[in-house]
Amino acid sequence: MEQLSVLINGGGMVGAAAALAFAQKGAQVTLLEPKPPSVEENTDPEWDLRISSVNNSNWQWLLGLGIGEDVRHSRVFDYDRLTVTSISGTSLSFHADEAGLSKLGVMVENNALQQALWAQLRALKNVSLRTDDKLEGFDTLSRTAFLNKGEHLNYDLLLGCDGAHSKVAQAAGIDYRGWDYDQRCLLANVRVEKPIAAETWEVFRSQGPYALLPLTENQACLIDYSKRDDITALEKDKRALESHLKQTFAPHIGDFKLLKSASFALQRKHACHYVKDGSIVLLGDAAHSIHPMAGQGVNLGFADVRCLIETLEQYSQSTALVEYERTRRRENAKMMRMMDAIQFGWRDSNPIMQLATSVSLKVAGVPWVKRWLLQQAVGK
Ligand SMILES: Cc1cc2nc3c(=O)[nH]c(=O)nc-3n(C[C@H](O)[C@H](O)[C@H](O)COP(=O)(O)OP(=O)(O)OC[C@H]3O[C@@H](n4cnc5c(N)ncnc54)[C@H](O)[C@@H]3O)c2cc1C
């Protein structure tokens, strides 16, 4: 890896983790990011709305990269239990004990994680952080990137970690397949009156699931997936929004105070190729955007980074990239299909689908199936 020159476009959670992982293996890394995280510590007592559940396997990997020293501890919350309830009322729970672990994963604020990754990057001599330069294009034959101020950079690998509207994918002529879910995801951070357990749960309904992610003993992120127009209408009237949230969540968690809310459009996008011309590689949301209902998006992105590094350590670059694309496309497509099966099947109010769901949850309760599902939840 010492000889490798890696240019990364996009320093969000996936791009920054990739930069750190490559740099720690000795590669020369240049990271282009127009919106770097602030160096100042966030003193806001309330969590930001953009949070992620990171599975235990990825969290241990991130700690191995050294982020434990810098991540704001009040923005990380361990959870040890996960429960899903189908539209027919059948529930399935997983506990960390069943996997012999102390936790299934953590809830972490995206900003806090990105800040911690960048703090590590800033301390490394073999990393150049470019926040004023932009990628304009590249020549794949000579492996040269052209920046907006006229500079040319040579690279061995150009990683597109620049999110769902990836400039790298566009410049490389990589197409996507996918669709809009015609749904929005409403996120609301609340302060609860009664302490809540370290449990994340999700309940399916015909219009889409609703879920809770615990942030502290007395703060939680409530999530409501519904039709785009319904969420947009609710957001126009704060009182209606609060009363809707209370109607949905108060039976589960008692009374609460709404702190902040926002909503996000949902789409499914999968790049037709992850690799181009033996040196361009897509990772994270640049390669795949999936429905967030199972909290898998950034987890798949970290798995991409881990796989790319492992294959490069094992094979020559050209073989490694073929292997990376083969492995990660198959794994990510499998997760996307699973999300679609849940999205379109579990929420169906048709009695046959309800029966199928309740049967599938009962089957999922069979010890070996449950063990397999648990492995998926903790990232194996
Ligand atoms: C509501 C919601 C909830 C979610 N919850 C979870 C969860 O619980 N667990 C989970 O695993 N995932 C979750 N996700 C998904 C997760 O947020 C994404 O998968 C993750 O943010 C993708 O990270 P990324 O670094 O690949 O892309 P991004 O976060 O999109 O980062 C891309 C970076 O590239 C930069 N960039 C963009 N364009 C350019 C350019 N032209 N040049 C240079 N840089 C550029 C951007 O500034 C940004 O920093 C959720 C998503 C949503 C919408």
The ligand as an ORCA input file, in Angstrom:
! r2SCAN-3c Opt
* xyz 0 1
  C     -33.187      9.738      7.115
  C     -31.985      8.874      6.964
  C     -31.598      8.043      8.015
  C     -30.493      7.206      7.879
  N     -30.138      6.374      8.908
  C     -29.111      5.514      8.752
  C     -28.725      4.617      9.794
  O     -29.332      4.591     10.863
  N     -27.697      3.754      9.568
  C     -27.024      3.741      8.379
  O     -26.119      2.903      8.202
  N     -27.343      4.602      7.384
  C     -28.359      5.490      7.540
  N     -28.676      6.353      6.552
  C     -27.866      6.385      5.324
  C     -26.584      7.191      5.544
  O     -26.884      8.482      6.037
  C     -25.848      7.302      4.212
  O     -25.693      6.009      3.678
  C     -24.456      7.934      4.460
  O     -24.577      9.268      4.859
  C     -23.644      7.859      3.174
  O     -22.372      8.361      3.436
  P     -21.419      8.777      2.248
  O     -20.185      9.304      2.900
  O     -21.332      7.668      1.266
  O     -22.204      9.930      1.476
  P     -22.628     11.381      1.973
  O     -22.984     11.371      3.414
  O     -23.639     11.872      1.000
  O     -21.288     12.227      1.840
  C     -20.802     12.626      0.590
  C     -19.722     13.687      0.798
  O     -19.249     14.069     -0.488
  C     -19.209     15.478     -0.564
  N     -19.431     15.842     -1.978
  C     -20.582     15.868     -2.661
  N     -20.368     16.256     -3.937
  C     -19.027     16.468     -4.043
  C     -18.184     16.865     -5.121
  N     -18.660     17.140     -6.340
  N     -16.864     16.964     -4.871
  C     -16.336     16.687     -3.636
  N     -17.100     16.304     -2.597
  C     -18.424     16.198     -2.799
  C     -20.304     15.985      0.361
  O     -20.036     17.306      0.825
  C     -20.253     14.948      1.478
  O     -19.372     15.316      2.504
  C     -29.777      7.210      6.672
  C     -30.144      8.059      5.624
  C     -31.253      8.886      5.768
  C     -31.649      9.798      4.636
*
